[in-house]
Amino acid sequence: MSKKTNVLFNPIAAVLSALCVTTIALTIRHLLKENKQYDKCLFFQHPDMIFLLDINGVFLSGNPAVEKNAGYKPSEYIGKHFTQLIVPDQIEKAKKYLNEH
């Protein structure tokens, strides 16, 4: 007949495990925050125009270079479909490009 061994709770191991999990969670949170700040910096400080569009091609936002380079204030393009700001003879070319990328 085999003997069963009792597994003892080791409080030191439990505390170290919790500390390790907490440290990993804090590190991940810090890296995500840094990445978000980096993306935000790139978006707002980039000299070229950057637009964010939804899946349907509607403008969600744009960086400050849009107003500086094209003269459009956010209120003039946010919520509009991208085809409303493209010269008519370039609409099909722009649609094709967006569908490929």
C-alpha positions as CSV (number, residue, x, y, z in Angstrom):
1,M,0.0,0.0,0.0
2,S,1.4,3.4,-0.9
3,K,1.7,6.2,1.5
4,K,0.2,9.5,0.7
5,T,2.2,12.6,1.5
6,N,0.6,15.7,2.7
7,V,1.5,18.8,0.7
8,L,2.4,21.6,3.0
9,F,1.6,25.2,2.2
10,N,4.8,27.2,2.0
11,P,4.1,30.8,2.8
12,I,7.5,32.0,1.6
13,A,7.0,30.4,-1.8
14,A,3.4,31.9,-2.0
15,V,4.7,35.4,-1.2
16,L,7.5,35.1,-3.7
17,S,5.1,33.9,-6.4
18,A,2.7,36.8,-5.7
19,L,5.6,39.2,-5.8
20,C,6.9,37.8,-9.1
21,V,3.4,38.0,-10.7
22,T,3.0,41.6,-9.4
23,T,6.4,42.6,-10.8
24,I,5.6,41.1,-14.2
25,A,2.2,42.9,-14.3
26,L,3.8,46.3,-13.4
27,T,6.5,45.8,-16.0
28,I,4.0,45.1,-18.7
29,R,1.9,48.1,-17.6
30,H,5.0,50.3,-17.8
31,L,6.0,49.0,-21.2
32,L,2.5,49.5,-22.6
33,K,2.4,53.1,-21.2
34,E,5.8,53.8,-22.8
35,N,4.6,52.4,-26.1
36,K,1.4,54.5,-26.0
37,Q,3.5,57.6,-25.2
38,Y,5.9,56.8,-28.1
39,D,3.0,56.4,-30.5
40,K,1.3,59.6,-29.3
41,C,4.6,61.5,-29.8
42,L,5.1,60.1,-33.3
43,F,1.5,61.0,-34.2
44,F,1.5,64.6,-32.9
45,Q,5.1,65.6,-33.7
46,H,5.4,64.1,-37.1
47,P,5.8,66.7,-39.8
48,D,3.8,64.7,-42.4
49,M,0.1,64.4,-42.4
50,I,-1.2,61.4,-40.6
51,F,-4.9,60.4,-40.6
52,L,-6.7,57.7,-38.7
53,L,-9.7,56.3,-40.6
54,D,-12.2,53.7,-39.6
55,I,-12.8,50.5,-41.6
56,N,-15.3,52.3,-43.8
57,G,-12.9,55.1,-44.7
58,V,-14.4,57.8,-42.4
59,F,-11.8,60.1,-40.7
60,L,-11.5,59.5,-37.0
61,S,-8.6,62.0,-36.4
62,G,-5.5,63.5,-37.9
63,N,-2.3,65.0,-36.6
64,P,-1.6,68.8,-36.4
65,A,0.3,68.6,-39.7
66,V,-3.0,68.2,-41.5
67,E,-4.1,71.7,-40.6
68,K,-0.5,73.1,-41.2
69,N,0.0,71.4,-44.6
70,A,-3.5,71.2,-46.0
71,G,-5.4,73.8,-44.1
72,Y,-8.1,71.5,-42.8
73,K,-9.2,71.9,-39.2
74,P,-10.3,68.7,-37.4
75,S,-13.9,69.8,-37.4
76,E,-13.7,70.0,-41.2
77,Y,-12.7,66.4,-41.9
78,I,-13.5,64.3,-38.8
79,G,-16.6,62.2,-39.5
80,K,-16.4,62.6,-43.2
81,H,-15.6,59.9,-45.7
82,F,-12.1,60.3,-47.3
83,T,-13.6,60.6,-50.7
84,Q,-15.1,64.0,-49.7
85,L,-11.6,65.5,-49.5
86,I,-10.0,64.0,-52.6
87,V,-10.3,65.5,-56.1
88,P,-12.8,63.4,-58.1
89,D,-10.4,62.0,-60.6
90,Q,-8.2,60.5,-57.8
91,I,-11.0,58.8,-55.9
92,E,-10.7,55.4,-57.6
93,K,-7.0,55.4,-57.3
94,A,-7.2,56.2,-53.5
95,K,-9.9,53.5,-53.0
96,K,-7.7,50.9,-54.8
97,Y,-4.7,51.9,-52.7
98,L,-6.6,51.6,-49.4
99,N,-8.0,48.2,-50.4
100,E,-4.5,47.0,-51.1
101,H,-3.1,48.2,-47.8
